[in-house]
Amino acid sequence: MRRGSGVAGSPGAGTGCWSQGPAAASRGPGGAAGLQASTMEPGRIENLSVVYQSQDFLVVNKHWDLRIDSRMWRETPTLQKQLRHHFPELADPDTYYGFRFCHQLDFSTSGALCVALNKAAAGSAYKCFKERRVTKAYLALQVRGHVQESRMTINYAIGRNSTEGRAHTMCIEGTQGCENPKPSLTELVVLEYGLYAGDPVSKVLLQPLTGRTHQLRVHCSALSHPVVGDLTYGQALDQEDQPFRMMLHAFYLRIPTHTERVEACTPDPFVPALDACWSPHTLVQSLDQLVQVLRAAPDPDPTEGSPGPCSTSTPPNKPPETEAQRASCLQWLSEWTLEPDN
């Protein structure tokens, strides 16, 4: 199985990231001061951090409060525009945006996001997501006291909120207006306890085992420990008390395609050197050790009965692919994205 080159940029202490070669690099201000500036300030077209690059895939470290793409008329920085600026030769004219994003991250969420550079690579990545073979882990700061259990599995079914004025949000089964809830699982490990702007906060590693929209944010809120800076699922604060971003970051990503194991780890943005408001005081679990466990873990087995939408093989007793199904596959290969689970 082929590998590309991964690099974590300038991670700082305790990130658990690694460097595997020069093919991927941070394209923006250099050094620790540059990393701090790019962490604290809004994203710009010039600032693009690539943490993995091969012939078929890129993994970028998406900035917080940056849209992946936009059809809005006004000029706003987007990840798609950053990619066109730095990699014009990789843009595909057969797609609307020029790049095939293999999955989604919320506007407010930073971190690892994979881009397929051709149709075949997009198809192989889709198959991994469809079969639930992708491994993802996020870092978050959770507010409202310290999470008491150092490890837990969060098991709340998540549905869409039909309450007036909340139709764009998700909700926990059993709450008013929650429609079509589906089973949802998240693994949580506490890393550190500390204070953020004087309030007790837990730093945690979150691993979604299912992929519901806003899953991590909804599950954290259901524990009464919402993500710091989450204005949708957290507690409303005065404008002066708002942190500069939502503290949720896609830290680790592994997509085991049939030709290549796409694996990337991004720098940890939640360290005091990058945000003076965060003051950890108790270490519970080493992030370095958890990263080693993630890297050593075998890839999940494919979900039974879930061949990719463009699979050339037909399982026994399954009717041949219809023209409509084939057309759906080709449409995905041109512009497909998954809903964000963050």
N, C-alpha and C positions, 0 to 999 in steps of 0.2 A: 504494500500500500504506500502510495507516494505521500510525502510530506512537503509542505511549504516552509517558509521561514517565519518565525514568530519573534516578536520583541515587545517588551513591556514599556519601552520608553524610559523615563526617569522615575522609577517607582517610589523611592523613599523607603523608610524602614518598615519592615514587617509586611510587605505586600504579598509575598509568596509568588512573585512573577519571575519569569526567566527570559533569557535572550538566546535565540538560536541562529542569528545570522543578520546580515546587512540588508536583506531584501525589503524589510519593513522598517519604517522609521517615522519619527514625529516630524511633521512638516509645519513648523511654526516657531515661536520663540524658543531659544535653546536654554539649557541649564535649569537649575532649581527655580530661579526667579521667573523664568519663562513658563515653567510648569505651573507655578503658583498663580501667575497672571492669567493663564489660559483656564485654570480651574475656577477662579473667582469671577472672571469677567464673562459677559455673553459671548457666544460663538461668532466667529468671523469667517469669511470665505477663505482667508489665508491659513487658518488654523485647522489642520486635518492631521490626526494621529492614526497611523496605520500600524496595527499590531500583528498582522499576518498577511502574507502575500504569496500567491502561487500563480501558475498559468491560468487556473480556473476560478480562483476565489481571492477576495480581499476581505479582511476583517478590520474594521475601523473602530476607534474609540470615540463614539458619538458624544458630542458636547451636550450638557444639560440645556434645556429650553431651546432645542434646535429641532425643527421639523425635518422628517426624512425627505419629504417632497411636498410640493404645494402647487395647486393650479390657480392660486390667487393672483390677481393682476399686479399687485404692488410688489416691489422688489424687497424680499426678505431673505436672509441667509437660510439655506437649507442644506442638508447633507448632499442631496443630489447636485446642487450647485458647487459645493466644495469638491466633489468627485470630478465634475466636468472641468473645474479650474485646474486641478492637480493631475488628472489622468484623462485628458481629452482624447487620447488615442484608444482608450478602453471603452469609450461610450459606444453603445449599440444603437444605430439609427432605426432599427426595427422595433424599438420600444419607445413608449411615450416619454419616459423620464430619462432614458439613456442607460439606466442601470437596473438590474434585477435584484431587489432586496429580498433576501431569503426569509426574513421574519421582520417583526416590528419592535420598536421601542417607543414608549410614550414620549410626547414632546418634552416632558419634564425629566425623563429618565436619561441618565448618561450610560456609556459603556459599550461593550462589545456588540457589534452588529455586522452580520455577514452579507457580502454582496457576491452574487454569482456573475461571472464574466462571459458566459455563453449559455445557450439553451440546454446543452447536455449537462452542464454543471448545475443549472437551476433544477433540472429534473431529478438529479441524484440527491440534491439537498432536500427537495420536496419529499422524496421518498423517506428520508430519515426523519423528517418532522412528522409525516403521516404515520409512520410506524413507531413513533415515540422513542426513537433511539438517540435523540439529541440530549446532551447534558448541559444544563445551565445553572449558574449560581450567581446570586446577587448579594451585594452588601447594602445594608440599610442602617440608619440611626432611627430608633424608635423612642417616642416621647411618652410622657405621663407615667413616670416611675420606672423601676427596673423590672424586666421580665424575670420572674422567679424561677421558672424551670430552665435549666441550661440547655436542654435538648427537648424538642417536642415535634409531633406531627400535627399540623393544623388540618382539621377535617370538617370543613363547612361547605355545603353545596352553594354554588353561586348562580344567581339568575339576573335578569335585566330588571331594572327598576322602572315601574310604570307610573310612579307617583308624579303628579304634575310638577314641573320644574326640575325633575331629577331624571328625566328620560335618558340622558346621556351617561348615566352611572349604572353600576352594578350593585347587587345587594345579596345578603345572606338569606338562605331559605328560612321561612317563618316570619320574616319581617314584612310589614305592610307594603303591598304593591310589588312583591318579588315574583316575577313570572319565569316559568320554565327553568327552575334551578337544576344545575348539573353537578355531579360529584366533583369535588376539587380537593386536592391534597398539596400541602406545602411542608417541607422539612425546615425546621428552624434550629440554629445553633447559636447560642450567645457567645460572643467573642470578648467583649469588654463592657464594663460599667463605667459611667462617667457623668459629666455634666455638659450640657450644651446651653450656652448663654445663661448658666446658673440653674437650669432645670435638669432633673435626673433623667438620664438617657441610657439606653442599651444599644450597643453596636452588635448587629447580628448578621449571620450568613443565612440566606434564604435559598432553598432549592425547590422550584416548582416541579411537581410530579405530574401535573396536568397543565393545560394551557388555556385557562379561561381569561377573558378580558379583565384587566385590572386585578388579577387574582392576588398578587402579593399585597397590594395596597388594601384590598378588601379584607384579606385574612388578618393583616396587622391591625386594622381598625376593629375587627371582630374580637380581637384579644384585648381591646381597650388600650392598645399601644400603637397608635397610628404612626406612620412614617413622618419624621420631622419635615415640615414644610409642605405636607400634602394638604392643599386647600380644599380638595374635594371630599376626602374621607376623614380628615382630621378636624381638630377643633379650630374654629375661627378665632383669629387673634387680631389685635390692633395692627395697623399697617406698619408701625414702627417696630413691632415685635417679630415681624416675619423674617425668617432666614432668607438668604439670597437665592436658595434653590430648594427643590425637594431632594431629600437625602436618600435616594435610591439609585443604585449603580449596578449595571450588568458587568460582573467581575470576571466570570469564566464562561467559556463556550467551547463545546466539542461537538462536531458534526462528522460522524464516521461514514462518509460516502464510500461507494464500492471501489473508487480509484484512489481516494486520498482521505486522510484523517485530518480534518480542519480543526485545529486546537489553538485557542488563544486565551491569554490572561492579560488583563489590563491593570494599570496602576491603581492602587487604593487611594481614592480621593479624600477619605475620611480620616485624616491624620492631622495632629495639631500643627504641623509645619505648613499645611495648606489651608487650614481654617482655625484661627485662634479662638473661635467660640467653642470648639470641641476640646474638652479636657478630660481624657480618660484617667481613671484612678485604680481600677481593678481588672487585671487580666484573667479571663475565665478559660479561654481556649485559644491556642496559637493559630493564626490564620495560615502561617507557613505550613504547619502540619496538616491542616484541612485541605490545602491545595495539593499536597502530596497524595493524600487519600483520594481526592477527585481524579488526579492524573492516573493513579494506579488502578482505579476501579474499571472493571470490564464494561464495554459498551452494552447497553440494554439489548435484550433480545427483541427482534421485530414483533410488533403486536400481531396476534393471529388474525389472518384474514384481511390484512390491510396492505395489499400491494400498492405501489405508487400509482398515480393516475395515468402515467405513461408507461406502465410496465408492459414489456413485450410478451411476458408469459401469462397464460390464462390458467388459474387454479382449477382443479377438478370440479365438475358440476357447476361451473360458473359460465353463464352465457357470454358469447364474444362481445367485445367492446362495440358500442353503438357509435354512429356518426356524431350524435350529440355529445357523448362522453369524450370522444376524441377531440371534438371542437373545444370542449371545456378545458381539456388538458393543454391544447395549443394556446388558448387564451391565457392560462396561468403562466406558461413558459414565457409569454411576452411581458406580463406585468404583475405577476402574483405577489401578494404579501400575506402573511399571517396576522391575525389580531394579536396585539400585545398582551402578555400575561403579567405585565408589570404595572 
